[in-house]
Amino acid sequence: MMTFDPRTIATPVYEALSGLRSQTQENTRLKEQKNQAVELYTYLSTWGMMRLKAEEQALSQEGKRQVVCKYFECLQTLANLQNANLTGDRGLTTLKNLNTDEYLGLTGLGLALAREFSFWATAVYNDVSGED
């Protein structure tokens, strides 16, 4: 019997955001990272996984792009899909080629992951405020 451990989702998110946070002291970049992490759930629930993946390529602010990349890295790790690459340029093709059950399941996991990003952004970036 497998026991659910809530740290399974929380730990990679905390580590991803902490890692990004430690890479810069530039306030504008930190605000971008925090805001993007908080907004992931809303974007994903409104527009869906494929559009979020496409948005990763379109984002002009590096801080926001970094968060979306980390999101898909965490999702790749947690989903444990065989031969599926959600990161980088091939991620959109992977999402497009999933069967319906896999895509819907991944979206459910993605929404739970996005909630974690939102929570941990507030904790990790607690000293970063305001919007640009």
N, CA and C of each residue as an Amber inpcrd file, in Angstrom:
protein
   396
   0.8380000  -1.1840000   0.0000000   0.0000000   0.0000000   0.0000000
   0.8820000   1.2460000   0.0000000   0.5810000   2.1780000  -0.8910000
   1.3630000   3.3990000  -0.9830000   0.6910000   4.4840000  -0.1440000
   1.4720000   5.1760000   0.6390000   0.9770000   6.2510000   1.4850000
   1.2690000   7.5880000   0.8110000   0.2700000   8.4590000   0.8020000
   0.4710000   9.7890000   0.2290000   1.2460000  10.6510000   1.2050000
   2.2620000  11.2900000   0.7100000   3.0760000  12.2080000   1.4960000
   2.9800000  13.5800000   0.8390000   2.3490000  14.5670000   1.4960000
   2.1750000  15.8800000   0.8730000   3.4970000  16.5600000   0.5100000
   4.5740000  16.1150000   1.0990000   5.8800000  16.6930000   0.7560000
   6.3110000  16.3130000  -0.6520000   5.6630000  15.3130000  -1.2360000
   5.9890000  14.8870000  -2.5930000   5.8330000  16.0400000  -3.5700000
   4.8130000  16.8560000  -3.3800000   4.6000000  18.0150000  -4.2500000
   5.2770000  19.2540000  -3.6780000   5.2120000  19.4360000  -2.3820000
   5.7340000  20.6560000  -1.7670000   7.2550000  20.7760000  -1.8860000
   7.9690000  19.6910000  -1.7060000   9.4340000  19.7480000  -1.6800000
  10.0470000  20.2290000  -2.9960000   9.6830000  19.6450000  -4.1570000
  10.3050000  20.1480000  -5.3910000   9.9390000  21.6000000  -5.7030000
   8.7430000  22.0140000  -5.3180000   8.3370000  23.3990000  -5.5580000
   9.1510000  24.3390000  -4.6780000   9.2560000  24.0190000  -3.4030000
  10.0480000  24.8380000  -2.4920000  11.4970000  24.9370000  -2.9770000
  12.0650000  23.8050000  -3.3610000  13.4590000  23.7960000  -3.8260000
  13.6230000  24.5940000  -5.1170000  12.6660000  24.4790000  -6.0400000
  12.7500000  25.2150000  -7.3040000  12.6950000  26.7180000  -7.0670000
  11.7230000  27.1650000  -6.2650000  11.5960000  28.6020000  -6.0080000
  12.7510000  29.1330000  -5.1680000  13.1950000  28.3720000  -4.1960000
  14.3460000  28.8020000  -3.3900000  15.5900000  28.9350000  -4.2570000
  15.7610000  27.9960000  -5.1840000  16.9000000  28.0470000  -6.0970000
  16.8500000  29.2840000  -6.9810000  15.6750000  29.5780000  -7.5290000
  15.5340000  30.7910000  -8.3500000  15.7850000  32.0380000  -7.5210000
  15.2330000  32.0500000  -6.3210000  15.3610000  33.2110000  -5.4190000
  16.8180000  33.5120000  -5.1130000  17.6090000  32.4760000  -4.9580000
  19.0160000  32.6620000  -4.5750000  19.9060000  33.0820000  -5.7490000
  19.3900000  33.0220000  -6.9820000  20.2000000  33.3470000  -8.1520000
  20.3210000  34.8430000  -8.4300000  19.4570000  35.6440000  -7.8200000
  19.4990000  37.0840000  -8.1040000  19.0670000  37.8800000  -6.8790000
  19.5650000  39.0940000  -6.8120000  19.1080000  40.0370000  -5.8020000
  18.3810000  41.2060000  -6.4580000  18.2520000  41.1600000  -7.7770000
  17.6060000  42.2230000  -8.5400000  16.1060000  42.2390000  -8.2290000
  15.6350000  43.3420000  -7.6680000  14.2560000  43.4300000  -7.1960000
  13.2220000  43.2170000  -8.3060000  13.4790000  43.7460000  -9.4980000
  12.5430000  43.5880000 -10.6090000  12.3970000  42.1140000 -10.9700000
  13.4980000  41.4000000 -11.0430000  13.4700000  39.9760000 -11.3790000
  12.7520000  39.1840000 -10.2900000  13.0070000  39.5240000  -9.0270000
  12.3470000  38.8310000  -7.9240000  10.8350000  39.0370000  -7.9640000
  10.4000000  40.2670000  -8.2830000   8.9650000  40.5550000  -8.4010000
   8.3470000  39.7390000  -9.5350000   9.0520000  39.6580000 -10.6710000
   8.5610000  38.8640000 -11.8000000   8.3850000  37.4010000 -11.3940000
   9.3820000  36.8610000 -10.7060000   9.3210000  35.4610000 -10.2750000
   8.1470000  35.2320000  -9.3340000   8.0340000  36.0970000  -8.3380000
   6.9550000  35.9350000  -7.3630000   5.5880000  36.0470000  -8.0280000
   5.3930000  37.0880000  -8.8240000   4.0940000  37.2980000  -9.4680000
   3.7300000  36.1370000 -10.3820000   4.6870000  35.6390000 -11.1430000
   4.4060000  34.5240000 -12.0520000   4.0410000  33.2700000 -11.2660000
   4.7540000  32.9980000 -10.2030000   4.4640000  31.8070000  -9.4010000
   3.0680000  31.8800000  -8.7910000   2.6730000  33.0570000  -8.3420000
   1.3420000  33.2410000  -7.7600000   0.2560000  33.1080000  -8.8360000
   0.5360000  33.5570000 -10.0440000  -0.4680000  33.5760000 -11.1140000
  -0.5850000  32.2610000 -11.8930000   0.2880000  31.3050000 -11.6620000
   0.2630000  30.0570000 -12.4320000  -1.0950000  29.3560000 -12.3790000
  -1.6720000  29.2410000 -11.2050000  -2.9310000  28.5190000 -11.0620000
  -4.0460000  29.1800000 -11.8700000  -4.1450000  30.4890000 -11.7760000
  -5.1820000  31.2120000 -12.5110000  -4.9930000  31.0430000 -14.0170000
  -3.7670000  31.1790000 -14.4730000  -3.4970000  31.0280000 -15.9040000
  -3.8480000  29.6140000 -16.3640000  -3.3680000  28.6230000 -15.6300000
  -3.5910000  27.2290000 -16.0010000  -5.0780000  26.8670000 -15.9960000
  -5.7960000  27.3050000 -14.9900000  -7.2170000  26.9670000 -14.9040000
  -8.0400000  27.7080000 -15.9570000  -7.5720000  28.8510000 -16.4130000
  -8.2790000  29.6190000 -17.4310000  -7.9280000  29.1580000 -18.8420000
  -6.6490000  28.9870000 -19.1170000  -6.1840000  28.7580000 -20.4860000
  -5.7390000  27.3330000 -20.7740000  -5.3430000  26.5870000 -19.7730000
  -4.9530000  25.1970000 -19.9950000  -3.4560000  24.9890000 -20.1070000
  -3.0900000  23.7120000 -20.0610000  -1.6860000  23.2920000 -20.0330000
  -0.9410000  23.6210000 -21.3370000  -1.5870000  23.3750000 -22.4820000
  -0.8930000  23.6230000 -23.7530000  -0.5850000  25.1090000 -23.9380000
  -1.5220000  25.9540000 -23.5570000  -1.2720000  27.4030000 -23.6950000
  -0.2050000  27.8800000 -22.7240000  -0.1770000  27.3040000 -21.5260000
   0.8790000  27.6770000 -20.5800000   2.2430000  27.2920000 -21.1390000
   2.3110000  26.1010000 -21.7370000   3.5810000  25.6660000 -22.3210000
   3.9890000  26.5860000 -23.4730000   3.0340000  26.9710000 -24.3160000
   3.3290000  27.8980000 -25.4110000   3.7350000  29.2650000 -24.8730000
   3.1110000  29.6820000 -23.7970000   3.4220000  30.9770000 -23.1720000
   4.8710000  31.0220000 -22.6840000   5.3890000  29.8770000 -22.2730000
   6.7810000  29.8070000 -21.8120000   7.7250000  30.3670000 -22.8730000
   7.4810000  30.0410000 -24.1340000   8.3290000  30.5180000 -25.2210000
   8.1080000  31.9990000 -25.5150000   6.8980000  32.4870000 -25.2280000
   6.5400000  33.8590000 -25.5760000   6.9000000  34.8870000 -24.4970000
   7.1500000  34.4420000 -23.2830000   7.4150000  35.3790000 -22.1920000
   8.6970000  36.1660000 -22.4450000   8.5940000  37.4760000 -22.3360000
   9.7660000  38.3150000 -22.5540000  10.5100000  38.6070000 -21.2540000
   9.8330000  38.5300000 -20.1140000  10.4940000  38.7790000 -18.8370000
  11.1630000  37.4820000 -18.3630000  12.4770000  37.5490000 -18.1780000
  13.2510000  36.3540000 -17.8240000  12.8010000  35.7450000 -16.5030000
  12.4630000  36.5670000 -15.5280000  12.0140000  36.0440000 -14.2260000
  10.7600000  35.2040000 -14.3670000   9.8210000  35.6620000 -15.1720000
   8.5810000  34.9090000 -15.3930000   8.8630000  33.6190000 -16.1480000
   9.7110000  33.6840000 -17.1620000  10.0490000  32.5020000 -17.9400000
  10.7200000  31.4420000 -17.0500000  11.6000000  31.8830000 -16.1550000
  12.2860000  30.9480000 -15.2560000  11.2850000  30.1600000 -14.4110000
  10.2570000  30.8310000 -13.9170000   9.2580000  30.1700000 -13.0710000
   8.4720000  29.1370000 -13.8740000   8.0620000  29.4920000 -15.0740000
   7.3010000  28.5540000 -15.9050000   8.1720000  27.3410000 -16.2520000
   9.4390000  27.5700000 -16.5570000  10.3560000  26.4480000 -16.8240000
  10.4680000  25.5340000 -15.6090000  10.6150000  26.1210000 -14.4370000
  10.7020000  25.3210000 -13.2020000   9.4070000  24.5640000 -12.9410000
   8.2820000  25.1900000 -13.2650000   6.9860000  24.5320000 -13.1090000
   6.9480000  23.2510000 -13.9460000   7.3440000  23.3490000 -15.2080000
   7.3030000  22.1700000 -16.0690000   8.3600000  21.1370000 -15.6790000
   9.4910000  21.5670000 -15.1280000  10.4750000  20.6080000 -14.6100000
   9.8760000  19.8200000 -13.4480000   9.2140000  20.5210000 -12.5290000
   8.5790000  19.8490000 -11.3880000   7.4720000  18.9060000 -11.8620000
   6.6730000  19.3610000 -12.8120000   5.5890000  18.5330000 -13.3350000
   6.1490000  17.2830000 -14.0000000   7.2120000  17.4260000 -14.7590000
   7.8740000  16.2870000 -15.4130000   8.3010000  15.2600000 -14.3610000
   8.9010000  15.7260000 -13.2910000   9.3680000  14.8300000 -12.2340000
   8.2090000  14.1260000 -11.5370000   7.1810000  14.8820000 -11.1850000
   6.0510000  14.3150000 -10.4490000   5.1850000  13.3900000 -11.3000000
   5.0230000  13.7070000 -12.5820000   4.1400000  12.9330000 -13.4550000
   4.7130000  11.5680000 -13.7820000   6.0270000  11.4790000 -13.8840000
   6.6910000  10.2110000 -14.1530000   6.1030000   9.5040000 -15.3750000
   5.8300000  10.2720000 -16.4230000   5.3230000   9.6910000 -17.6750000
   6.4740000   9.0300000 -18.4200000   6.2310000   7.8680000 -18.9420000
   7.2550000   7.1520000 -19.6960000   7.5570000   7.8870000 -20.9940000
   8.8170000   8.1630000 -21.2510000   9.2840000   8.7810000 -22.4970000
   8.6050000  10.1050000 -22.8240000   8.1190000  10.8160000 -21.8280000
   7.4690000  12.0990000 -22.0720000   8.3820000  13.2120000 -21.5830000
   8.6590000  14.1440000 -22.4690000   9.4950000  15.2730000 -22.1070000
   8.6290000  16.5300000 -22.1160000   8.3820000  17.0820000 -20.9350000
   7.5560000  18.2830000 -20.8160000   8.3890000  19.5580000 -20.8150000
   9.6980000  19.4200000 -20.7020000  10.5610000  20.5940000 -20.6400000
  11.1110000  20.9110000 -22.0240000  11.5470000  22.1400000 -22.1800000
  12.1770000  22.5520000 -23.4290000  11.2010000  22.6520000 -24.5850000
  11.7590000  22.6930000 -25.7840000  10.9770000  22.9140000 -26.9940000
  10.0510000  21.7520000 -27.3360000  10.3760000  20.5390000 -26.9000000
   9.5620000  19.3700000 -27.2400000   8.3490000  19.2120000 -26.3260000
   8.2480000  20.0100000 -25.2960000   7.1560000  19.8800000 -24.3400000
   5.7800000  20.0710000 -24.9380000   5.6390000  21.0120000 -25.8330000
   4.3410000  21.2650000 -26.4590000   3.9160000  20.0690000 -27.3160000
   4.8560000  19.4880000 -28.0330000   4.5630000  18.2990000 -28.8350000
   4.1570000  17.1380000 -27.9310000   4.8360000  16.9820000 -26.8170000
   4.4860000  15.9270000 -25.8640000   3.0560000  16.1020000 -25.3880000
   2.6960000  17.3140000 -24.9820000   1.3360000  17.5650000 -24.5040000
   0.3090000  17.2960000 -25.5900000   0.5930000  17.6960000 -26.8020000
  -0.3150000  17.5080000 -27.9300000  -0.5470000  16.0270000 -28.2140000
   0.4640000  15.2020000 -28.0020000   0.3840000  13.7850000 -28.3570000
  -0.1270000  12.8740000 -27.2340000  -0.3490000  13.4080000 -26.0390000
  -0.8890000  12.5850000 -24.9510000  -2.3180000  12.1690000 -25.2790000
  -2.7160000  10.9890000 -24.7970000  -4.1230000  10.6270000 -24.9690000
  -4.9530000  11.4460000 -23.9830000  -6.2510000  11.4350000 -24.1560000
  -7.1430000  12.2920000 -23.3650000  -6.9980000  12.0430000 -21.8700000
  -6.9830000  10.7820000 -21.4560000  -6.8600000  10.4760000 -20.0290000
  -5.5400000  10.9800000 -19.4500000  -4.4490000  10.8050000 -20.1900000
  -3.1500000  11.2790000 -19.7200000  -3.1380000  12.8050000 -19.6120000
  -3.6920000  13.4690000 -20.6170000  -3.7050000  14.9350000 -20.6170000
  -4.5470000  15.4830000 -19.4680000  -5.7280000  14.9090000 -19.2680000
  -6.5880000  15.3740000 -18.1700000  -5.9700000  15.0770000 -16.8150000
  -5.3670000  13.9160000 -16.6740000  -4.6790000  13.5820000 -15.4190000
  -3.5170000  14.5160000 -15.1490000  -2.7480000  14.8020000 -16.1930000
  -1.6170000  15.7170000 -16.0600000  -2.0910000  17.1210000 -15.7100000
  -3.2190000  17.5280000 -16.2760000  -3.7720000  18.8430000 -15.9560000
  -4.1880000  18.9060000 -14.4880000  -4.8030000  17.8450000 -13.9770000
  -5.1650000  17.8030000 -12.5590000  -3.9510000  17.9010000 -11.6570000
  -2.9180000  17.1380000 -11.9900000  -1.6740000  17.2160000 -11.2250000
  -1.0630000  18.6050000 -11.3750000  -1.1430000  19.1660000 -12.5790000
  -0.6020000  20.4990000 -12.8290000  -1.2860000  21.5740000 -12.0110000
  -2.6020000  21.4540000 -11.8330000  -3.3400000  22.4240000 -11.0170000
  -2.9170000  22.3320000  -9.5500000  -2.7580000  21.1170000  -9.0580000
  -2.2890000  20.9490000  -7.6720000  -0.8860000  21.5290000  -7.5130000
  -0.0540000  21.3000000  -8.5050000   1.3090000  21.8370000  -8.4810000
   1.2940000  23.3620000  -8.5220000   0.4160000  23.9340000  -9.3380000
   0.3090000  25.3960000  -9.4340000  -0.1250000  26.0120000  -8.1050000
  -1.0010000  25.3310000  -7.3820000  -1.3960000  25.8210000  -6.0400000
  -0.1950000  25.8560000  -5.1110000   0.6590000  24.8410000  -5.2100000
   1.8730000  24.8170000  -4.3870000   2.8030000  25.9720000  -4.7560000
   2.9440000  26.2400000  -6.0400000   3.7840000  27.3630000  -6.4700000
   3.2690000  28.6660000  -5.8770000   1.9660000  28.8450000  -5.8880000
   1.3710000  30.0630000  -5.3410000   1.6600000  30.1950000  -3.8510000
   1.4550000  29.1110000  -3.1110000   1.7260000  29.1550000  -1.6780000
   3.1960000  29.4300000  -1.3960000   4.0800000  28.6610000  -2.0130000
   5.5050000  28.7950000  -1.7130000   6.0890000  30.1150000  -2.1970000
   5.4960000  30.7210000  -3.2210000   5.9700000  32.0310000  -3.6630000
   5.8110000  33.0510000  -2.5470000   4.6810000  32.9860000  -1.8550000
   4.4400000  33.9140000  -0.7500000   5.4460000  33.6940000   0.3750000
   5.7990000  32.4430000   0.6270000   6.7540000  32.1430000   1.6960000
   8.1950000  32.4640000   1.2960000   8.6000000  32.0240000   0.1070000
   9.9870000  32.1960000  -0.3330000  10.3100000  33.6530000  -0.6520000
   9.3340000  34.3760000  -1.2080000   9.5430000  35.7780000  -1.5840000
   8.8290000  36.7050000  -0.6020000   8.8110000  36.3470000   0.6460000
   8.0500000  37.1090000   1.6590000   8.5190000  38.5570000   1.7880000
   9.7420000  38.8510000   1.4290000  10.2670000  40.2170000   1.5480000
  10.1470000  41.0000000   0.2300000   9.5250000  40.3940000  -0.7890000
   9.3660000  41.0460000  -2.0910000   7.9080000  41.4640000  -2.2040000
   7.6750000  42.7640000  -2.4550000   6.2910000  43.2480000  -2.5460000
   6.1390000  44.1610000  -3.7370000   4.8770000  44.3950000  -4.0970000
   4.5660000  45.2940000  -5.1900000   4.6370000  44.6160000  -6.5300000
   4.1260000  45.3210000  -7.5420000   4.1380000  44.8180000  -8.9100000
   4.8290000  45.8320000  -9.8030000   5.4000000  45.3230000 -10.8770000
   6.0050000  46.2070000 -11.8780000   5.1290000  46.2530000 -13.1020000
